[in-house]
Amino acid sequence: MADGGATNMILLITALLICGAASAILLQSWTDTASAVGTNQEQIALNSKTKITFSGDLAKTTCDSVENRITIYLQNSGSSILDETEFGAFIDGVASSIVGVPTFLNGATVWSSGVVANITLQSGENLLCDGTEEKRVTAVVSTLASGGVFASDSVTEVVKLG
């Protein structure tokens, strides 16, 4: 009977050690899961605050047929700050180059809510700037990092070159 008590004690201590190790693993797993959920919530919140829209007269977009360039105006209509260096554009589905650095209207220095950016795009094809040609222009923007999280938005409009 004495041997049974010692054996039971050894089994109990072993079980407690295993349970302690399992608890540590579960706690770490729970911490990682909670962190991931928090990051996802931040991403969802930032996505809801990120919005871009075309500004200006889409029926008469400034165009340069010699340089094959068009100038578009984009307004930050969300509440997050956009990164003017993380910008992409497409003309009729073909990636276009951004000429120079986007400038902001009304003396703004940051692409914050309500600010309009003046952006010149270089087309890879010849443009007719006589007021008859229409192009589908897509702009893609990204936010400045917020807690290691980024958000993006895109907008597509048909513009008339002229």
WOQUIJO-V81940 format. One record per backbone hydrogen bond with DSSP energy under -1.0 kcal/mol. NH is the residue of the N-H (numbers start at 1). CO is the residue of the C=O. Records with the same first field share a line. If there is no record, write none. Layout:
BEGIN
NH->CO  CO
END
This chain:
BEGIN
5->1
6->2
7->3
8->4
9->5
10->6
11->7
12->8
13->9
14->10
15->11
16->12
17->13
18->14
19->15
20->16
21->17
22->18
23->19
24->20
25->21
26->22
27->23
28->24
29->25
30->26
31->27
32->28
33->29
34->30
35->31
36->32
37->33
38->34
39->35
40->36
41->37
42->38
43->39
44->40
45->41
46->42
47->43
48->44
50->47
53->75
55->73
60->57
61->160
64->69
68->64
69->64
70->121
71->62
72->119
74->117
75->53
76->115
77->51  75
78->51
79->49
80->49
82->111
83->142
86->83
88->140
90->138
91->94
92->136
94->91
96->89
97->122
99->120
103->118
105->116
108->105
112->110
114->76
115->112
117->74
118->103
119->72
121->70
122->97
123->68
131->161
135->159
137->157
138->90
139->155
140->88
141->153
143->151
144->81
146->149
153->141
155->139
157->137
159->135
160->58
161->133
162->61
END
